[in-house]
């Protein structure tokens, strides 16, 4: 892993690359949700807002499940399964 001081542009580029990587590692379709290519959640286990919240609670204990991962998962699941949600941007 690279260490040292990075400028704002380098940081922004790394952040964008990280977000793009997460987006490609969360697949939501009519069968369910696949995370990281091998962590599968069948649709009937995540097909309501309450179930999604339960999964977020469970996944939040994983070291790889970052806040950005949470954000993207919520957006993708809600959009695919038609859940309404409010998105508050500062």
N, C-alpha and C positions, 0 to 999 in steps of 0.2 A: 504494500500500500504506500502510496506517495504521501510524504509529509512536507510540512513547510508552510510558508505564507503564500496565499493565492490572492490574486486581485479579484475585484468584483465580477469582471467578465468571466474569468475562469470558474468562479463559484457558481455563477448563473448557468453556465454551460454544463457544469457537473450536475446541478440540480435538475435541469431540463432532461439530461440523459437519464438520470435516476427515475424521474417521473415517467419517461417514455418506456423504460425497462419495466416498471411496475405495470403500466397499462398493457404491455404485451404478455404479462404473466398472470393476468386476471381474465379468465374467459367465462363469460356468462351467456348461456343459451337455454333452449327449452328443456334440456336434460338436467341442468343444474349449473353449478359454479365450480371451475377448476382453478386452483391457485398454484402457482409455481410448476405447472405441468403435471403434478401428481397428487395434489391434495384436493380430492373431489367431494363436493357437498351436493347430494341429490336435490332436485328442485323441491320435492315435497318436504324437505328438511329446512328450506330457506324461503318458502313461498308466501310468507306474510311478513309485515313489518316487525312483529314481535319475534318471529323466528330469526330474522336478520339481526335484530338487536342481540338475541341470545348468542348467535355466532360471533358477532363483534366482541361480545363479552368474553367468549371462549378464546378467540384468536388474539385478543389483546394481551394474553399471557405469553404469547410466542415472541421471541426476541426479534424475529424477522418482520413482524407485523407492525410496521411503523404508522404514525399518524397519517402520512401520505397514502399508504396502502389502505387505511381505513376510509379515507376520503374517496379514493377511486373506487373501492369496492361498493360503498354506499351508492355512489352515482351510477355505476354500471348495473347493479342489481335493481335499483329503483326504476331506472329507465327501461330495462328489459322486462320486468314483471309488472310495470305500471303502478308502482307505489308513488303516492304523492309525498313530497317532502319539501321542506323549506331550506333554502340555501342562503345563509347569512354571510355576506362578505364584508370584511372590515374596510 
